[in-house]
């Protein structure tokens, strides 16, 4: 496979999205067909690249001193790019039905599609400089999506998201600069790139810089105390919040931290240090904080947002264990949580689209009127709880196993956090299920509500199928991710 195909995969949705504003679509159906074609063509191109992975890098732009914007696909990038290439076409299909009532569709789908290409740029990045470039670009192309409704709440949410993201990027940039000075290369190399002599002379300084960069990238991954932007971003249309909370933004933050830890600074340098204790303690606290806030939250989408905050730190907890088994658990949960959370968000969006109800106390009896949506929501709730037989159990099992095998006392505290989080997840998710199925509708008008059309239901059924199949037959994926977590591919 020619490595230039990676650049084509990045540019196709970016250019295709921009053309939405230019092309004269006479009918809405024409716009829908065009967008789905662009997105599907991109995903098919990505999978052709994954199946015939190019062995060479493709330098896009060359700067001075061997600095380049360059694309190359390794095992870790295969995981992220494969994930987003599966979810994006389904999210686009879902958005067609959801956005009927929202207005400004061409503006929305322009940035929605461009975001796909930018996220692929992050996953294909060969080095820290390239990833940082696309990481910053991701902020700029997603702000208009958060701002879409142009309400006062949307303006405030987009402003906070922009400020937090740019501030976090500044800290991440410090890590980039130190890697340029004290690293042998900026290319992602499993095991790290720091010069041994630099480590011996500037060990504590480099550990401090790692912590700064961890929190910098951690802004998008919603670590405490930099996570308040995420619940507020829920004012955006549900297709946006689902991608923000499940794939594009928050997973980009987690992916960047994986690159920073395992492929730049290196776990041999970080493991056993005070820096590891600091970042692990923060992730453990965030796990408990997020699910605790979710229990108290009464707004449907914001409750799921706090759940995202907690589950993202499951991934980061696996990363901070700093062993191959910990990375395996992190990658598994990155994949499984993406599907679990986009499924639950799409269920919430279907309810809001069909009924206009946004608060948990308004959902009484709706399960009887929308059985497909709330049935799938129940399944995603059980998966998030970690019920055996569903995919959430698999990733949590490997995270707990990695914590035990690490023999790190703080990791044992992480196991306790996982167990507490499972209990609180059962409370804040099943409360919704019980209200939906166990209570009668509060208003007579609720009787007329029904499940949405096929463009919303098809992605939901496919996500539900994935939750079950990966809970029962995950050995192939586990084997692949085991190789990745040991530096393979």
C-alpha positions in Angstrom: 0.0 0.0 0.0 1.4 3.4 -1.0 1.8 5.6 2.1 0.3 8.6 0.3 -3.1 6.9 0.8 -3.0 7.9 4.4 -2.8 11.6 3.4 -5.7 10.9 1.0 -7.8 9.4 3.9 -7.2 12.6 5.9 -7.9 15.0 3.1 -11.0 13.3 1.7 -13.4 14.1 4.5 -11.8 17.6 5.1 -12.2 18.6 1.5 -15.6 16.8 1.2 -16.8 18.7 4.3 -15.7 22.1 3.0 -17.5 21.4 -0.4 -20.8 21.1 1.5 -20.8 24.9 1.7 -20.0 25.3 -2.0 -22.1 22.7 -3.8 -25.7 23.6 -4.6 -27.8 20.8 -3.1 -31.3 21.2 -4.4 -32.8 18.6 -2.1 -31.9 17.4 1.3 -31.7 13.8 0.0 -28.9 14.9 -2.3 -26.9 16.3 0.6 -27.5 13.1 2.7 -26.3 10.9 -0.2 -23.2 13.1 -0.8 -22.2 13.1 2.9 -22.7 9.4 3.5 -20.7 8.7 0.3 -17.8 10.8 1.4 -17.8 9.3 4.9 -18.2 5.7 3.7 -15.5 6.2 1.0 -13.1 7.5 3.8 -13.9 4.5 6.0 -13.3 2.0 3.2 -10.1 3.7 2.4 -9.0 3.5 6.0 -9.8 -0.2 6.2 -7.9 -0.8 3.0 -4.9 0.9 4.6 -5.4 -1.2 7.8 -5.5 -4.5 5.9 -2.5 -3.6 3.7 -0.6 -1.4 6.2 2.1 0.7 4.5 5.5 0.1 6.0 6.9 3.5 5.2 6.2 6.9 6.5 4.8 9.7 4.3 6.4 13.1 5.0 3.8 15.8 4.3 5.7 19.0 5.1 9.4 19.3 6.0 10.7 22.0 8.3 14.2 22.8 9.6 16.3 20.5 11.7 14.5 17.3 10.5 11.2 18.5 11.8 8.3 17.2 9.7 4.6 16.7 9.6 4.6 13.0 8.7 2.1 10.2 8.6 2.9 6.6 9.6 0.6 3.8 10.8 1.7 1.6 13.7 -0.3 -0.8 15.9 -1.6 1.9 18.3 -2.7 4.1 15.4 -4.5 1.1 13.8 -6.6 0.8 16.9 -7.7 4.4 17.0 -8.2 4.8 13.2 -10.1 1.5 13.0 -12.4 2.6 15.8 -13.4 6.0 14.3 -13.7 4.6 10.8 -16.4 2.2 12.0 -18.3 4.7 14.2 -18.3 7.7 11.9 -20.5 6.4 9.1 -23.1 5.3 11.7 -23.0 8.6 13.5 -23.5 10.4 10.2 -26.6 8.3 9.4 -28.0 8.9 12.8 -27.4 12.7 12.4 -29.5 12.8 9.2 -32.7 12.1 11.2 -31.7 14.0 14.3 -30.8 17.2 12.5 -34.1 17.6 10.7 -35.4 19.8 13.5 -32.1 21.6 14.3 -31.5 23.8 11.3 -28.3 25.1 9.8 -27.6 21.6 8.5 -24.9 22.5 5.9 -22.9 24.4 8.5 -23.2 21.5 10.9 -22.3 18.7 8.5 -19.3 20.7 7.2 -17.6 20.7 10.5 -18.9 17.3 11.4 -17.3 15.8 8.4 -14.1 17.8 8.6 -13.6 16.5 12.1 -13.4 13.0 10.8 -10.4 13.9 8.7 -8.6 15.8 11.5 -9.2 12.9 13.9 -7.7 10.5 11.4 -4.7 12.8 11.3 -4.1 12.3 15.0 -4.3 8.5 14.6 -1.9 8.5 11.6 0.6 10.9 13.1 4.2 9.5 13.0 5.6 11.8 15.6 4.6 14.1 18.5 4.8 17.3 16.3 2.3 15.9 13.8 0.0 14.7 16.4 0.1 18.0 18.2 -0.7 19.9 15.0 -3.8 17.8 14.4 -4.7 17.9 18.1 -4.8 21.7 18.0 -6.8 21.6 14.7 -9.3 19.3 16.4 -10.1 22.0 18.9 -10.7 24.6 16.2 -13.0 22.4 14.0 -15.1 21.2 16.9 -15.8 24.6 18.6 -18.3 25.5 15.9 -20.1 22.2 16.6 -20.5 23.0 20.2 -21.6 26.5 19.3 -24.2 25.2 16.7 -27.4 26.2 18.4 -26.1 29.8 19.0 -27.9 30.0 22.4 -26.4 31.7 25.3 -25.6 28.3 26.9 -23.9 27.2 23.7 -21.8 30.3 23.5 -20.6 29.9 27.1 -20.0 26.2 26.6 -18.0 26.7 23.4 -16.0 29.5 25.1 -15.1 27.3 28.0 -14.2 24.4 25.8 -11.9 26.6 23.7 -10.2 28.1 26.7 -9.6 24.8 28.4 -8.4 23.1 25.2 -6.0 25.9 24.3 -4.7 26.0 27.9 -4.2 22.3 27.9 -2.4 22.4 24.6 0.0 25.0 26.0 1.1 22.5 28.7 1.3 19.7 26.1 3.5 21.9 24.0 6.0 22.1 26.9 6.3 18.3 26.7 6.8 18.6 22.9 9.7 21.1 23.4 11.4 19.0 26.0 11.2 15.9 23.8 12.8 17.9 21.0 15.7 18.9 23.3 16.2 15.7 25.3 14.8 13.1 23.0 16.7 11.2 20.3 13.8 11.7 17.9 10.2 13.0 17.9 9.0 9.8 16.2 6.7 7.6 18.3 8.9 4.7 19.4 7.6 2.0 21.8 9.6 2.2 25.0 10.3 6.0 24.7 12.8 8.3 23.0 14.5 10.1 25.8 18.3 10.2 25.7 19.7 8.1 28.6 22.3 10.8 29.4 19.5 13.4 29.6 17.6 11.2 32.0 20.6 10.8 34.3 21.2 14.6 34.4 17.7 16.0 34.3 15.5 13.2 35.7 13.2 15.2 38.0 12.8 18.0 35.5 11.7 15.5 32.8 9.3 13.8 35.3 7.8 17.2 36.1 7.4 18.0 32.4 5.7 14.6 31.8 3.2 15.5 34.5 2.5 18.9 32.9 2.1 17.3 29.5 -0.2 14.6 31.0 -2.5 17.2 32.4 -2.2 19.2 29.1 -3.5 16.3 27.0 -5.7 15.3 29.9 -7.9 18.3 29.4 -9.5 16.7 26.4 -9.6 13.4 28.4 -11.5 15.3 31.1 -9.2 14.5 34.1 -9.8 16.4 37.3 -9.8 19.3 37.8 -10.1 20.2 34.1 -13.3 18.4 33.2 -16.1 21.0 33.7 -16.1 21.8 30.0 -17.4 18.3 29.1 -20.9 18.4 30.8 -21.5 21.9 29.5 -20.7 20.8 25.9 -23.8 18.7 26.1 -25.8 21.7 24.8 -24.6 20.8 21.3 -26.7 18.5 19.2 -26.6 14.9 20.3 -24.5 13.6 17.3 -21.9 16.1 18.3 -22.0 15.3 22.0 -21.9 11.6 21.2 -18.7 12.0 19.2 -17.2 14.5 21.6 -17.9 12.1 24.5 -17.2 8.8 22.8 -14.8 9.1 19.9 -13.2 12.3 18.5 -12.2 14.6 21.3 -12.1 12.7 24.5 -10.5 9.6 23.0 -8.0 11.8 21.2 -7.0 13.0 24.6 -6.6 9.5 25.9 -4.8 8.4 22.8 -2.4 11.3 23.1 -1.6 10.3 26.7 -0.9 6.7 25.5 1.5 8.1 23.0 3.1 10.4 25.5 3.6 7.7 28.1 4.5 4.6 26.1 5.9 6.0 22.9 7.7 9.2 24.0 8.8 9.4 27.6 8.8 5.6 28.1 7.5 3.5 31.0 11.0 2.3 31.9 11.8 5.9 32.9 8.4 6.7 34.5 7.4 3.5 36.3 8.0 3.7 40.0 8.6 7.4 40.0 6.7 10.1 41.9 5.3 11.2 38.6 3.5 7.9 38.1 2.0 8.2 41.6 0.7 11.7 40.9 -1.0 10.8 37.6 -2.4 7.5 38.9 -3.8 9.2 42.0 -5.5 11.8 39.8 -7.1 9.1 37.5 -8.4 7.2 40.5 -9.9 10.3 42.0 -11.5 11.2 38.7 -13.1 7.7 38.4 -14.9 8.2 41.7 -15.7 11.9 41.1 -17.3 11.4 37.7 -19.6 8.6 38.7 -20.5 10.4 42.0 -21.5 13.5 40.1 -23.5 11.3 37.7 -25.6 10.0 40.5 -26.6 13.5 41.5 -27.2 14.9 38.0 -30.8 15.1 36.8 -30.2 16.2 33.2 -30.1 13.1 30.9 -27.2 14.0 28.7 -25.2 15.7 31.5 -25.6 12.5 33.6 -24.0 10.6 30.7 -21.3 13.3 30.4 -20.2 12.7 34.0 -20.3 9.0 33.3 -17.8 9.7 30.5 -15.5 11.6 32.8 -15.4 8.5 35.0 -14.9 6.0 32.2 -12.2 8.0 30.5 -10.1 7.7 33.6 -10.6 3.9 33.5 -8.5 4.2 30.3 -6.0 6.5 31.9 -5.8 4.3 35.0 -4.7 1.5 32.7 -2.1 3.8 31.1 -0.7 4.9 34.4 -0.1 1.3 35.5 2.7 1.5 32.9 2.9 -2.2 32.0 1.9 -3.9 28.8 -1.0 -5.5 30.5 -2.1 -2.1 31.7 -1.9 -0.7 28.2 -4.0 -3.7 27.0 -6.7 -2.9 29.5 -6.6 0.8 28.4 -6.9 0.0 24.7 -9.7 -2.5 25.3 -11.7 0.1 27.4 -11.0 2.8 24.8 -12.7 0.6 22.1 -15.5 -0.8 24.2 -16.3 2.5 26.0 -16.5 4.3 22.7 -19.3 1.9 21.6 -21.1 1.8 24.9 -21.1 5.5 25.3 -22.1 6.4 21.8 -24.9 3.9 22.1 -26.2 5.4 25.3 -25.9 9.0 24.0 -27.7 8.1 20.8 -30.5 6.6 22.9 -30.7 9.9 24.9 -30.7 11.8 21.6 -33.5 9.7 20.2 -35.6 10.4 23.3 -34.9 14.2 23.1 -35.6 14.2 19.4 -38.9 12.3 19.7 -40.2 13.8 22.9 -38.3 17.0 23.8 -37.7 15.6 27.3 -34.2 16.2 28.7 -34.5 15.4 32.4 -34.5 12.0 34.1 -37.7 12.7 36.1 -39.5 13.3 32.7 -38.8 9.8 31.4 -41.5 8.0 33.4 -43.2 5.4 31.3 -41.4 6.3 28.0 -39.9 2.8 27.9 -43.3 1.4 27.1 -43.7 3.9 24.2 -40.1 3.6 22.9 -39.2 0.0 23.7 -36.5 -0.3 21.1 -34.6 2.8 22.3 -34.9 2.0 26.0 -34.3 -1.7 25.5 -30.9 -0.9 23.8 -30.3 1.8 26.5 -30.7 -0.9 29.2 -28.2 -3.1 27.4 -25.7 -0.3 27.2 -26.3 0.4 30.9 -25.5 -3.2 31.8 -22.4 -3.1 29.7 -21.2 0.1 31.4 -21.8 -1.5 34.7 -19.5 -4.4 33.7 -22.1 -7.2 33.7 -20.4 -10.5 32.5 -21.4 -11.5 29.0 -21.1 -7.9 27.7 -18.0 -6.1 26.5 -17.7 -3.7 29.5 -16.8 -6.7 31.8 -13.9 -7.7 29.5 -12.1 -4.4 29.7 -12.7 -3.9 33.4 -11.4 -7.5 34.0 -8.1 -6.8 32.2 -7.7 -3.4 34.0 -8.2 -5.1 37.4 -5.9 -7.9 36.4 -3.2 -5.4 35.3 -3.5 -3.5 38.6 -3.0 -6.7 40.6 -0.1 -7.9 38.5 1.6 -4.6 38.8 2.1 -5.0 42.6 1.7 -1.3 43.0 -0.1 -0.4 46.2 -1.8 2.6 44.6 -3.1 0.4 41.8 -4.9 -1.7 44.5 -6.7 1.5 45.4 -7.6 1.8 41.7 -9.3 -1.6 41.9 -11.4 -0.3 44.8 -12.3 2.7 42.7 -13.4 0.4 39.8 -15.7 -1.6 42.2 -17.2 1.6 43.7 -17.7 3.0 40.2 -19.5 -0.2 39.1 -22.0 0.2 42.0 -22.6 3.9 41.3 -22.9 3.2 37.6 -25.7 0.8 38.4 -27.4 3.5 40.4 -27.3 6.3 37.9 -28.0 4.2 34.8 -30.6 1.8 36.1 -32.5 4.6 37.8 -33.3 5.8 34.2 -34.3 2.2 33.1 -36.6 1.7 36.1 -38.3 5.1 35.5 -38.8 4.3 31.8 -40.2 0.8 32.2 -41.5 0.7 35.8 -43.6 3.9 36.0 -46.7 5.1 34.2 -46.4 8.2 31.9 -47.0 11.4 33.9 -48.8 13.1 31.0 -51.5 11.9 28.6 -49.5 13.4 25.8 -46.7 10.9 26.5 -48.9 8.1 25.1 -48.4 9.3 21.5 -44.6 9.0 21.5 -42.8 6.2 19.6 -39.4 4.9 18.6 -37.6 7.0 15.9 -37.1 6.0 12.2 -34.6 3.5 10.8 -31.7 6.0 10.4 -31.6 6.3 14.2 -32.5 2.7 15.0 -30.1 1.0 12.7 -26.9 2.4 14.4 -28.4 1.6 17.8 -29.1 -2.1 16.8 -25.6 -2.5 15.4 -24.0 -1.0 18.6 -26.1 -3.3 20.7 -25.0 -6.3 18.6 -21.4 -5.2 19.1 -21.8 -5.0 22.9 -23.0 -8.6 23.0 -20.6 -10.1 20.5 -17.5 -8.5 22.1 -18.7 -9.7 25.5 -18.8 -13.3 24.2 -16.2 -13.5 21.4 -13.5 -10.9 22.2 -10.5 -13.3 21.9 -9.5 -12.1 18.5 -9.5 -8.4 19.5 -7.7 -9.2 22.8 -5.0 -11.1 20.9 -4.5 -8.2 18.5 -4.4 -5.6 21.2 -2.0 -7.8 23.3 0.5 -7.6 20.4 0.0 -3.8 20.2 0.5 -3.4 23.9 3.8 -5.3 23.7 5.1 -3.0 21.0 4.0 -5.2 18.0 2.9 -4.0 14.6 
